[in-house]
Amino acid sequence: MTLRVYSSLSRSIEAVVPREPGHVRVYCCGPTTYDVSHAGHGRSACLPDVLVRHLRATGHRVTYVRNVTDVEDKILKRAKERGEEPLALSERFAAMYDEDLEALSCLRPEAAPRVSQTIPEIVAMVERLVAAGHAYVVDAESGKDVWYSVRSFSRYGKLSGRAVDELRTGEGLVDRGKSAHADKRDPLDFALWKSAPPGEWSFDSPWGKGRPGWHIECSAMVEKHLGFGIDVHCGGMDLVFPHHENEIAQSEAASPGCGAFATIWLHNGFLNVDKEKMAKSLGNFVTMRDCFARNDPDALRLLYLSAHYRGPIEFETEKLPDGRVIFPGLDEHEARLDYLYQTKARVAALAARDAEGDAKELTELRKLVRGARDRVTKALDDDLNTPVALSVVGELAKAINDLCDLADRRKKDAKLVAAAAGLAREAQTALSSSAAVLGVLQSDPGAYADRCRARRLALRGLDAAAIDAKIAERRAARDAKDFSRADAVRDELVAMGVELFDTPDGTTWRLPMRAPRAAG
């Protein structure tokens, strides 16, 4: 089966057929780095990440580019407020964004171009548009502005489905932070180059000092790093109009006769808070770092993948009586993550045993294990259906635990245990490859357990040494046959949210994600 996805351009499911056989070129609109990135930005990054992982897993070569908008009016405004150089401020937030995506297990793109490093290419593209009659230069208060003539491009509106004659001013065509200008020929025209007052942050151009418009930046970066005519362009649904519509108009007008700027347009749905899109402009955002302070990054990634990329996700927040804010949905996904990592550890332990032969008791489990990876591929081929792919991983995890439980119950049956160990090796491979294509379970189970324990102890104000001392006290009480005291100590630990596991080798403990509400 071939990967098929929903393209916003054709408004239908299409096969991903690269223009260059075997080589898929993917571009994603990255962040405007004037502040810490919120959780909605993480969702927009995970869509192309799963796309790229799946394409590579199915034998394609992928060149993936994700830009950084480091020249923008919001950056200038924030830099002035903080007394920083604009590019220094932008680079600092870009580095934080990269750190957040690394925590989310997102692959690094082959290129992460900056607008500030693409000024010559932007200027050259604007010059081509002026020469072709798709743009015009006007005198402005502080120099010269260059505007794109929307009505000069007959296919304008083909992505968003908006007819030019039905558009109204104020619908976002004017660049962010720039009010409508009286010197435009048409209220619908948008800026390609904006003049800057003397002394303000600017770059040299044939039209004097200024800064590029928002939309032209991506057109130039795509052309520089991927060439004209890419296979897949990704971004949030809020970028369909005007940003992506304007990218098409600019790029295709600048390269007449070369076909479509991008074959397939993938747009992810919103991350909503109280049924509104999470956005800095609305003041309802939660940063990825807010999430990571309370929950494991893998839990946030599971949240993203639990819904189809085209649908919305409701991000839950809850304020406790003591003023702390928790994220119930992330807590649920972290509990699920605990189970998956424990499964990963169990199958590794069983797979490490001597393996030989077969056993009829394993027939159904073997069938499920051997079919899991193909089912994940099938789900992702079907419009990147990550919820179905995750459900397959969940079924595989259950089968693994059933296998491990059987081996534990029949531990004296050497033949069965050896056969179970052989199947565990297959299951370990199936779990690893299925998780890898989704970008989850990428840590060692011990490392995951350690980081979760440290974070949960800190959140609940607990101390590991104090817990160990309580366990030692309980053991001493049991040795002294003071079972009443031993039970009382156990109850104290349970009330703190500590789970105890008595084994022949002693008592171990862990902190589950779902602690008593009073403990956080």
Secondary structure, 3 states (H helix, E strand, C coil): CCCEEEECCCCEEEECCCCECCEEEEEECCCECCCCCEHHHHHHHHHHHHHHHHHHHCCCEEEEEECEECCCHHHHHHHHHHCCCHHHHHHHHHHHHHHHHHHCCCCCCCECCEHHHCHHHHHHHHHHHHHCCCEEEEEECCEEEEEECHHHCCCCCCCCCCCHHHCCCCCCCCCCCCCCCCCCCCCCCEEEEEECCCCCCCECCCCCCEEECHHHHHHHHHHHHHCCCEEEEEEEHHHHHHHHHHHHHHHHHHCCCCCCCEEEEEEECCEEECCEECCHHHCCCCEHHHHHHHCCHHHHHHHHHCCCCCCCEECCCEECCCCCEECHHHHHHHHHHHHHHHHHHHHHHHHCCCCCCCCHHHHHHHHHHHHHHHHHHHHHHECCCHHHHHHHHHHHHHHHHHHHHHHHHCCCCHHHHHHHHHHHHHHHHHHHHHHHHHCCCCCCHHHHHHHHHHHHHHHHCCCHHHHHHHHHHHHHHHHCCCHHHHHHHHHHHHHCCCEEEEECCEEEEECCCCCCHHHC
